[in-house]
Each structure stands twice: as C-alpha cells, then as structure tokens.
Amino acid sequence: MPQAATSPGVKTLVCRVCQKAFSKAEHLRRHERCHTGSKPFICKQCHRPFARQDALTRHEKLHLRAANSKHAQAPSVHMAPPTTSLDAFPSWDTPRTTADTNVPAAVDPASNHVGWEASSDHNGGLQPAASDLDFALIWPDSENLFQSLMSCDATDQWQMPLGALPFPPVVQDVNSMNFGSPHSFDDRGSSIGTIPSGGSHQAVRDVTEMVTSSSSSVTAAIKSTSITSVFLDECLHMFFVRFIPTFPILHRATFVFRECTHPLLLNAMALGSLYLGPKDSVAKGEALWRLAHTAVATSWQSLITHRGPYDACKGVQLLLTALLGQIYGALSKNRVVRTTSQVFRPLGFFWARHCGMLDCEPFSVESLPYPNASASEKEQKWRSWAAREIQQRALLAYYILDGLVAQMSGDGASTRHVANPLILPSCEAAFDAGNPDEWLAHMRSQKTEQPSFRLVFRSLFPPIGSFRSLDYQFSAFALRVVLEGLQSLVSDSDESDLASVGVPGRSDVRRALAQVHETITMSIHLSAPERLEVLLRWHTICLDTMINSTVLCRHVCSRYNIPQYVSGGSRTVKPGFDMAKWVNTEDARRALLHAIAIQDIVEQLPRGRAHVIHMPSSLFAAATIYVVFASSGVGTVHLPRTIVWQDALLTQTDLNLGCESIRSSTGSETRRFIEEGRTDSPPGVAAVRNLLYEMNSMQKLFRCLISQWGIAHDMEEIVDQWITRCH
C-alpha cells in the first residue's frame, strides 16, 4: 500500500519510488504505471495493451469505425490517407483554402515543388480527428509516444536529482506560455525566502514542489492544446518531407522511431508543425518545443550518456536535439524563445567536445562491404555509416546555425569555424540512397579521401600570388559550412573594417568569396534549387562585407524611432554614421547589387524549396539596403543589363592585393556602375528598379515566410513601418 504522509497540509498518498504526493488513489495508481510499465487495459479485438482506460476506449472506437467503413464498402482501413497532387499546392501568393490544408501522406522528399505555405493567416480547414486517421498512421509509434506523453507525467524522468540545481522554464499562463520565474515562491504555498533553523526539510520540499510545478505546467500546456497522435504523425512526416530536403541531417532510410529519445522526436515534430495548415499547429508545435527544452535543460546529464546501437560515441542524439531545438527557437515568432535559443547556442559545441565527437575517426572507405557480401553484412555497414554520417552532419549543421545566428544577432561566432577539423560530408546521392546496394554503388564512385574543412579554409587564404581553383567536390551542405566560416571572419571585423589579431581582413575574405562563387557556378553536382539556395547565402555574406546589415538596420530604426526585436538585446548605435553620405559610396552600390540579387533568387526558388533557414535573414538584409537608398532620396536605380559578380564584389584594392588569377573586367558596365553610379545602356534597355515598389513586393514575401519562420513576423512589421516613413 502507498505510504501516508504525516505532515499537515501535504497530500496523503506518496509514490514509493519518487516520493511524489497525490490526493487521490486513482491518480497514484496511474502515476505508478510510469515506473512499472504496466498496461492493464487490453483491447478485446487485437489484444493491444494500454496504460489508461480512456486510451483503450479511444482505440476501440477505431475498430468500430473501421468495421463500419468496411460495411459501407469504403477503402481498406490499412490504406494511407489519400495523397494530394503536388501540383495542387498553391503558389506563394495564393490564399490557402480549406481543401489545401490536407497533409499529403506520401510526398517525394526530393521533389522541388512541394509548395510554399500560402499565407500567414491560415484560413484552412480543421485538423482531422484522431478517430479518423489513427489506424493509418505513417509512423505507427506516434501513438505510443502520444500515450507516453499523456498517460503520465513524462517530465518526471527528466528531472535532475535534488543534489543538483535544475533550471527549468516556468509557464505561468498556458496561453501565453512564456518562460520566466514565478512571481513569488509564496504563490506555491509556502515561503523559502527565509529558512529558520531546523527548516531544511521544508526548504527541500518547497524546492521539490517548485520543480514539479514547473514540469507539470509544461506538460499541462501539451494537454491543453489538444495534441493527438495524428498530429504528432503529421509533424514527423512533414519534418522529413519539407525540412530535411533543405537541411539534410537525419537519414530517413535508416530512421528508427523507437531508437530515438523523446526530446529529439519532440523537436523534430515541432519543426514539422511549421509546415502544417491548421492555424493552431504553431501553438501545438511550440508546446512540443517547450517540453523538449525542459527535458534538455533538466536532464542533459543523462541524455549525454545515451548511445544509439550504431553510434560511434555517446551524446549524438543530445546534439541533434539541441540543434533542432535551436533552429526552431532562432526563427520563432516568440521573442523569449528566440532569446533562449541564442543563450543555449554554445552548448552544442561543448557537448560535442565533451563526448569526443570531433575526435571520432570517419567511416573508412576500406570498410565498405564487397558487392557479393551478404545482405545482413551490407545492412550492418550501411547503418554504421549512416550513424557516423549523421553525427558528422549534426556537427556541421551546428557550424551553419552558429554562423547564421551570429549574423542575425550581430554577435560573434561561438567557435573558430576555420579550425573545423571535420572532413567534407559524403555526397548527397549516397545519403539519399534508399537501400544498401544503392548506397554502396554511390560510395564506390566517391573519392577515397575527403579533405577537412580546415584544409579547405587554408586553400581559400593562400599566400599572395598563389591562388588556384578549389579542386574539391562540394555538396550544397558542405558549401554552406564553408560560407558560414567566411561569415564568422566577417563578423570578427568591426564597423571600421578593423579585424581582430590573426583574422583575415575584408579584402582577403572578399577574394575567398570570389573563389567560392567560381566553385558554386562551376559545380555540376548541384541541382538548380541547391545552387540558388547557396548563392542566396553567398550574396548575403558579400553584402555584409560592404556593411554590417544588422548594425545598419539598427541605424535606420534608431533614426525613425522604430522599435526592433530582430537582432535582440538592448543595443546602442554608434553616432556619426551618415546614411545619405554612405548611399553615394561604391560599397553602397555594391551592396545594392547583392540586395537585388537576393530578392531575385527568393522569387526564383521553387515553391517546395522556399523553406531554407537563411531565407528570412537574407531577405531582411536586402530590405535594409533598399530602405537606406529610398530614405536618402534614391527611389529609382538604373542597373547594368548583366552583372559581373566578381566586379560587384572585389574593389580595386582587393585586386591589387590579389594575383593574376583574379582579373577585373576592365571597363565593364558593372564596374562603371559601381564607380560612377551610372550605366551605358540607353533608356528602355537598362534594367530599372523602383525600390519602394520592390519593398512592397518584399513585404508580401515576408508574409508568406511567416507561415514557416515566425521571426519573419517581426521583420515584416519593421519593413511595413519603413515603407510608411519613405512615402
């Protein structure tokens, strides 16, 4: 029998295992099943066990509905939900209708036309009821995850021992769900402001109650949002169909649901929720993110010891969990969530070093099985390679995220990108292979030795006069790692172009960027959407070599007294910057060319690839350049018919410090535009851009981006006020 508590005012029933108190015996019995794993409620038809009676009741309704469907000669209950034609998805400027909100059950992850989510208001249909679709889950284990979240207090297992101090977030209001501290400890029933002699037990009880209340409030937020197993299933499906193609870090072909920790699944589902139609999906996804964040914040000590069956070291899933959570947080509409993501950003690198991930030997090509090896041997090697590749890509993705957040916030990088010891990842064809034989064929055609990123960066900064093309086979993912390394060097220079000790100057970085551009344009391994995505980030970094776009945004907002929350923090701007004077400089015209290219690329990207994580910050940097020109009286610009990007990037000083391999297109129209602000093309032939009109178009693009990346909401509000001030 449960122990009875003796202290007055304390709940009467206490769990023998964790000492948690309950007021009702039925609540205690249900809680104890979390420790015992007991599932006493059995379905009479399929004999599936459940931990709760209400879960069994809901499950039995599925059998009844399935039987009724068969009787009515409906499609078999084992069929997946009907698919939606890819062509049926709306373009980014078409309002979403009710019919558009159905989630496709099977979409080709490689498709380039999955579709922009149409608009930020989501006037779509309702989410399908659990009773309609539970029997056709794409991920059947979603039901088990759902039951584990709902049947007991899942956060019990994520709490730290009383000997350590947890730092869980506290949710005062389920609707607002903002992290913060309780208004006072008195709100929890007793005060621990002053601990009298002999009151240590009461203090421990109060702290325990505080932790329990914090965890319970996060779990309550999950329950209050009406999350179902169908919703979890849809989220994970959309994560692999929409997010992974643009950020390939998890291996779909070898993904095993039950081998993943709950926090990793929750963050993956939170990201997947951003691609669903119903307007309550964002709130549900944020509740999942908060639960995962609580798990990581309070139990990283145990999560860091987890090791998958094929992992080379411990902690890989913790790194993946933190990575996905910080991507979600960095681009969230919720400003507190964004700040939380920035605060936790350096932890991933610390955990990786602690677990020895940077020291793991890469998968050896010599370990590849022979073509005539047994199927079991091929399968084992394939999964071992996939686990090693996932570990490497998770680390590389952390470098990508670190550079992106550093640029968005105006802060420096968390680690030295140019010292990255990891080797280039395997080709995307091998990573996308659906079976061992297909994987083996791609791996045998790959070069035997891959260089490290450290070597790549050394190649980009050779001694003067010894430039040469990069003789490496880069994937789009690898190129993004290289670009963020260059971005980290740009952020190490201040507004006066004064670089830190040992850091290459802006001229060196611009020449390196010119080499990368040549690599991007000459690569035959990149698909058209991948090339556009990489060039989008390339133009943004080039723009920042002309002027720090984050600092420039603060100057514009300060001039018009507009509050801005995109870069975060209480930042001040240095006095003395004259925007009207800067607009007439060569750097300003170079930045304008890159800003125009950014807008053009965003509008060219296929709908299904319009979710890349650096798109909001790139578009906002371009909008910042536009408003500076428009507010300084330059409303219309006449552009060169064709742009030579080497001339748009490199100054005469850069060329003089370079070598013969980097040549200027002497007398080119691009260079005359930069130096003189004019073109030689006659009226009607030259490209003309009205920057105010273009800002209106950008505002529309931001409204489309809001449906995936909530930070675009704050960006759109700022652009809206900029447009108002410029008219």
N, C-alpha and C positions, 0 to 999 in steps of 0.2 A: 504493500500500500504506500501511497505517497506520504512523505513526511508533512506534518502540520507545522506551520510557522507559529512561533510563540509570541513574537513581538507585536504589540498592539498597533493597529493601523496598517499591517502588512498583509498581503493576500495569503490565503490559508493553505494553498496547495503548492508544493515546491517540487520541481523536477529533480530526481536523484542524481542525474548526470551533470546538468549545467546549473542547477540551483535557481532556475528561473521560476518566478512565482505566478500562480494563476488563481483566479477567483472561482472557476467552475471546473468540475472534474472532467467534463467532456472536452474542454479546451486543453487540459493537461494531457489527456489520453491522445488527442490528436497531435499535440506537440511531441510526445514521446515517440511517435512513429518516425519522426525525423532522425532519432538516434537508432532505432531498431530496424528501420526499413520495412516495417510491417505494412502489408497491404491486404487487410482482411475482407475487403468488399470485392466479390468475384462476379464477373458477368456470367449469366447462365447460358448464354449462347456461344461465346468464344472463349470463355474461361480466363479472360484477361483480368489481372488483379488491379485494384485501385486503393489508394490510401484514404479516400474520403467517399462518403455516401453520395454527396452531390455530384462528384466527378463520375461515379458509376451511373447515376441517373441520367446525366447528360449523354454518356456513352451509349446507354441502352436506347435512347431516342434515335441514335444514328441507325441502329439495326432496324428500328420501326420505320424510319423514313426510307431506308434502303429497300425494305420489303415492299413498302407502298409504291416506290419508284418502279420496282420490277413488275409489280402487278399492273401498273399503268403503262407497261412496255416502254419505260424510259431507258436511256442508255445505262449500261452496266455501271454499278457503283465503283468499280475498280478503274474506270476511265478517269483521266486527268480532266480538270476543268477545261472548257473549250478554249482553244488558243485564239489570240487576236492577231489579225494580219498586221505585219509590220507597217504596211502602207497605210493602215487605218489610224496610226498615231497622228495627232495634229502637228502642224508646224508650230514654231515657237510664237508666232503672232496670231494663233487661232485660239479663241476661248475654249476651255475644256467643257465638254458636255457630259451628261450622265453616262452615256454609252462609253465614253473614253476612259472611265475610271476602272474598268475591269482589268485585272492584272493578268498578263499572259502567263499561262502555265509553263510554256516552254518557248524560250526565245534564244536564238543562236547568239552566244556571247560574243562571237566575232563580228556580228552584224554592225554595220556603221549607221544604221537608220532606225534605231530603236525609238528615238523621239525625244525632243525637249518636253519637259512638263510645261503645260501650256501657259499658265498664269499663276500669280501669287494668291488669287482669291479662292481657287479650288471650289468651284461650284459643282463639284462632281457628285456622283451617287454615293450611297452608303456602302460601308464595308459589308461583304457577305457575312451572314450569320454563321456561327460555329457549327450549328446543326446542319447547315447546307453543304459545307465543304470539308469537315473534319475527316471524312472517310477517304478523301482524295488528296491528302497532304503530300506535297512533293518531298518534304523531309518528315517522314513519319515520327521521328524522335522529337519533333516540335511539341507533340502532345505531352511527352514525358518531361520536357523542360518546363512547359507551362504548368504541369501538375506540381513539379518541384518548387516552382516559384509561388504557387497559390496554396498548396496544401499545408505548408509550414512556413515558419519564419526563416526564409533562406539566408538571411543575413546572420543568423546565429553562428553558422560555420565560418563567417568571415570576420568575426570579432577577435581582436587581439587579446592576449591574456592580461589579467589585471596588473601584472608586473610591468607592463609597457603602457605608454600613453598613446591612445589612438587619436586620430584627428579626423573623425568622420564629419561629413557635412550634415547640417541640420535643416530640415524643411519645416518652417513654421506654418506655411499655408500650402495645401496640396495644389491649389490652382496656380499660385504664382511660382511655387517650387524653387525658391531662391536659396542658395547656400548662405549660411551665416551662423552666428552664435545665438543661443537662446537669449531672450530679452533679459531674463534673470534666472538664476538657479532656484529662486523661490517659486517660479512657475511650475517646477517639477515636484512640489510637495514639501520640500524641506530646504533649509539653507546650509550651504557649506562655506559660506563666507568666513565664518569663524569656527574653528574646531576646538571645542573645550577639551580639557584633559579627560582621557578615557573615551573620547568620541570617535576613535579611529574606525570602529566597525560601522558607525553611522555614516562616516565620510565615504568609506568604501561602498556602502550600499547606495549612497547618493550618486557616486560616480558611475556605478554599475547601471543604475536606473537611467542616467543621462545617456550612456552608450546605447542601452536597449531602446530608449525612446527615439534616439537618432536613427537607429537602424529600422525600427518599426515604422517611423514616419516615411522613410524612403519606400519600404515595402507597401505601406498604405497608398502611396502615390501610384504604385503599379496597379493595385487592385481598383483604385478609384477611376482609372482610365479605361476600364472595360477591355483590357487586353485579352485576346483569345489565342489559342494555339494556331488558328488560321492566320491571325495577324503575324505571329512570330514566323510562321512558314513563309508567308508572302515576303516578309522583310529579308529573310535569309536568301530567298530566291532572287529578289531584286538586287541584293548585295553582290551576288555572283554575276548576274546578267548585266547590270548597269555600272557598278563601281569598279569591279575587278578588271574589266577590259581597259579602263583608263588608268588603272593603278595595280598592275599585276603582282600581288604579294602573297596571295593564297592560291594553292594548287587545287583547282576544282576536281580534277580527275581522281586524286587520291584523298580528298577530304572525307574524313570520317567524323560524323556528328558527335558520337559518344566518346571520342577520344579528346574532345575539346573541353576546356574548362568553361564554366558558366560565364564568367566575366568576358572572355573572348567572344563567345556567342552573342552575348548581350550587346557588345559594342558593334559587332558586325550587323546585327539586326537594327541597331539604332541608325547606322548609316543607310541600311536598306530602306528604312522607313521614310527617308527623304525622297524616295522615288515613287511613293505610292500616291494615289489620287485623293482619297478622303482627307478632308481638311483637319481631322483630329489626329492624323498619323504623326504629325510633328510632335504634338504633346505626348503621345504614347512613346515615340522614339526617345524623347528627352527623358521620360521616366525610366526607360531601359538604360540609358546612358548613366543616369544618376545611381542606379542600383549597381552597375558595373564599377563606377567610380568609387562608391563606398567599399566595394569588395577590394579593389586595388589599394585604396588608401588605408584600410584597416588590416589587411591580411597579405600584403605583398611578401612578408617573411615566409609564409607557407607557399604562396603561389610561385615564388622564385625557386623553390625546390622541385616543382613539377617537371617531369621529363617524359615526353611522349615516347611511344615504342620505337620510333626511328630517329629521334633527336640525337644530335651529336653532344649536346650538353644540356644542362638544366636551364630553366628560365625563358625558353624561347616563346612559350605562349604568353608569359607575362609581358615580354617585349611587344609582341603582336597586339595584346590587349591595350597596352599603353599607347601604342602607335595609332590604332583605330580610334581610341577614345580621344586622343589629342587632335586628330584630323577632324573628328566631329565637333570638338569644342572650339577649335581655332576658327571654324567657319560658321559657328552657330549664331542665330539671331540673338540669343540670350547673352547679354554682355558679361554677366557674372560667370557663366560657363566659359566664355572666351578667356576671361582673366585666369580662371582655374587652369585651363589648358596651357596658357603661357607659363604659369608658375611651375607646373609639373614637367615642362618641356625637357630640362636637362636630365631628368631621372632615367630616361631610357638609355642614354649613353653610359650612365653609372652602372645600371643593372647589367648591361651587356659586358662591360669590362669586368664586373664582379664575377660573372658566370664564365668568363673566358671565351666569349663568342668571337672576339676579334683575333683570338689565337688559334681557332679551330682550323685544322687542315681542310682545304677544299676537297671536294669529291674528285678523285683521281680518274682520269680517262682510262688508265690501265685497269681500273676496277670494273669497267664495262663488261657485261657478260657476252660470250660469243653468240653469234646468231643461232647456233644449234643447241644452246643451253636449254635446260628445262624451263617450262612455263613458271614454275614456282621460284626458280633462281632469278629469272628476269623480273618477276613481280617484286621480289625482295630487294633487288638492286634498284629498281625504279623508285620504290617508296623511300629507300635510304637516300637516293639522290634528291628526290623531291623535298624531303625534310631538310637536307643540307641547303638546298636552293632557297627554300622558304626562309630559313634562318638568315642567309646572306641578304636576301631581298628585304627582309624586315629591317635589317641594319641600314641598308642603302636607302630605304624609304624614310628612315629616321633622318638621314642627312638631307633628303629632299624637303621633308617637312620643316626641319630646322632652318634651312635657308629661306624658305617661303615665309615662315612666321617672323624671322628676323627682319626681312624686308618690309612686311606688313606693319610691324610694330615699331620699326625704326631702331631696333636694338641690334647688338652684335650676335654672331653665331655662338652656339653653346659649346662647340668643339672646333678643332682645327680641321677643316674639310680637306685641305691639301695634303694632310698627313694620313689620309684614309688608306689603311693597309689592305683593304679587301680587293679581291680581283673582280673583273667585269663579270656580270651575271651571264648565265647561259642564254643562248638565242631564244627568242620568243616562240619559235616553232617547236623547239624541244619542250618548252614549258607548257605549251598548249596541247601537246600530244595527249591523246585520249587512251592510249594503251601502251604496254611496254615495248612492243615491236616498233610502233611508230616513233616512240621516244628514242629507241636505240638507233634507228636509221638517221635521225637528225643529229644525235650526239656524235656519231661516227664521221659525219661530214663537217663537224666543227673543228676549229683549230685546237691542237693538243694543249697549248699553253695560253692562258689568258693573262694579260698584264694586270698589275694592280693599279688602282686609281692614283696612288702616289706617283707611279711611273708616268701615267697619263698627264698629270699636272706638271711634272718635270719636263715633259715633251712640249707643253704649251708655253713654258718660260725658259727657253734655251738661251745660251749666250748670244750676244748681239751678232747678227750676220749668219746665223746657222739655222734659220727657220726651215722646216720641212713639213709636208702634209702628214697628218696623223694616219699611220698605217695600222689602224685597229678596226675591227668590225664591231661597231657600236649598235646596240639596240636603242629604241627610244627611251627606255627606262634608264639605261646607262648614261645616255646623253643628258638626261635631266639631273643625274647626280653630278656630272661634270659642270653643268650650268650653275647649280647651287653652290658648288665650290668656288666658282668665279664670283657669284653674288656675295659670298662671305668675304671675299677680298675687297669688293666694292664697299661693303658696309664697314670695313676697317679703316676707311678714309673719312676724314671729317668734311665739313662743308667747304673748307678752304682747300680741299684736294690734298691735304697733308696726311700721308699714310703712316701707319704705325711702324715701329722699328722692325725690319725684316720682312715687311709686307710689300709686294709689288705695287708700284704707282698706277694711276689711272691709265697712263699710256701703255704700260705693259699689259694691263688687263684688257684694254681695247684690242690690242694686237692678238691676244689669246682668243678673244671673242671672234675676231675675223677668221682665225683658223678653224674654230668650231663651226662657224657659218659655212665655210667651204666643205667641212665634213658632212654637215647636215644635207646640203644641197647635192652632194656627190654620192651620198649613200643610196644603194639600190635595195637595201634591206628594209627600208622604212615604207610603210604604207602611206598613202596621201593624207589620211587623218592624223597619223602619228607625226608626219613631217610638219603639219600645221600646228599641232599641239606643242611640239618642241620649239618651233620658230616663234610661237606666241610668247613663250618664256624668254627666248633669246632677245626679242625686241624689248621686252620689259627691262631686262638687265642692262641692255645697251642704253636705254633711256636713263636708267639710274646712274650710268657713268657720266652723263651730261649734267644731271642734277638729281639730288635725292628727292624722289617723288613724294615720300612720306613727309619729309620736312616741308616741301613746297605746299602740300595740302594744308599743313598747319598754318603756314603763312597766309594762304588765301582765306581760311576760316577765321583767322585772327583779324584780318583786315575787315571782313564783313561781320565780325562778331557772331559767327555761326558756331554753335557747339558741335564737336565731332567726337565720336566714340570708336572710330575705326582703328586708329593706332593705339588707343588705350593710354591710361595713365594721365597724370597731371603734368603735361609737358609744356615748356615755355619755348617761344621762338626768339631767336637772336635778332636784335634790332639792326636796322641798316640795310636790309635786303629790299631792293627796288625792283618790283616785278615789271614795271613798264620799261625800265632800262634793260632788264635781262632779256625781254622779248626780242630786242634788236641785236642779240648776240648770235654768233654762229652755233653755239651749244643749244640755244633755244630752237633754232630752225632744225638742227639735227634731231632734237627730242621730238619736235612736231612730226617729222617724217616717221619716226618709230611709233608715235601715238596713232597716226593714221593707219599704219600697217597693222597695229594691234586690233583696231576696230574692224578693218577689212577681214582679218583672219577669223575673228569671232563670228562674223556674218557668213563666212565661207564654211565653217565647220559643219559636218553632217549632224543632223539632229541627235543621233544616238551617241555622239562623241562630245556633246555640249555640256559635259559634267566635270571636266578635268579640274583638279582642285586649285590650280593657279589662275583660272579664268577671272574670278571676281577681282583679285588684286591687280591683274594686268589691265583689265578694262577701267578700273578706277584710276590707275596711273595715267592712262591715256586721257581720261576725262579731266584730270587735274591740269594737264598741259593745255587742253582746249580752253579751259576757263581762264587760265592766265593770259592767253592770247586774246580771248574775247573781251575780258575785262580791261585789257590795255588798249582797246580800240581796233584790234586786228580781227575783224569779223569774217573776212573772206581771204583765202590764200590761193595763189596760182601755183600749182605743183608741176614738177617735171613730168613729162609723159612716161618715162621709165626711170626707175631709181636704181642706181648702182650702190648697193648696200655697203660695200667697202668704203666708198666715198662718204656715205652718210654716217659712218662710224668713226673712221680714222681722221684725225686732224693732221695738218701739215707737220706739226711737231712729232706726232706718232710715227709718221712716215720717215722723217729724218732720223729718228732713233731706231728705225727698223732696218730692213735689208732689201735686197733686190727682189726677193720672192713676194714681197708685198708692194705692189705698184699702184700708184694713183692713176685713175683715168683722167689724165691731164686735160683740162678744158671740157670735161663732161658737164652736161646740163645739171646733174646733181650737185657737182661741186660749185658751179656758178650760183645755183640757188642758195646754197649754204653760205657762200662768201658774200654774195651781193643781195640775196633775198628776192631774186627775180628769175624768170625763165625766158628762154629764147623762142618758145612756141607761140605762134600767133593766137589771138582770141578765137575761141571755138575749138581749138585743138588741144591746148593745155588742160590738164585736169584742174577743176576749180572746186574748192570745198568751202561751204559756209559753215563755220564752226558752231554757230548757235543751232542751226538745223541738225548738225551732227550730234550735238549734245542731247537734243530731243530724242534722236534715234538711240543713243546710248541709254537714256533713261528707260526706254522701253526694254532694252536688253537686260538691264538690271532687274526690272520687274519680273522678267522670265527666270532669271537666275535665283530669285528669292525662293522659288519652289524647291530648289535643291540646297542652296547655300544661304542660310539666313542672314549672314553678315552683309549680303547684298542689300538687305532692307535698310541698314544704316547708310550704306553707300548711296542708295537711290535717294534717300532723304536729303543728303548733302548736295547731290547733283541737282535736285529739284530747287533747292534754295540758291544754288549758284546760277541756275538759269533765270530765276526771278531777279537776281541782282544785276544780271547782264543786260536785261531788256530795258 
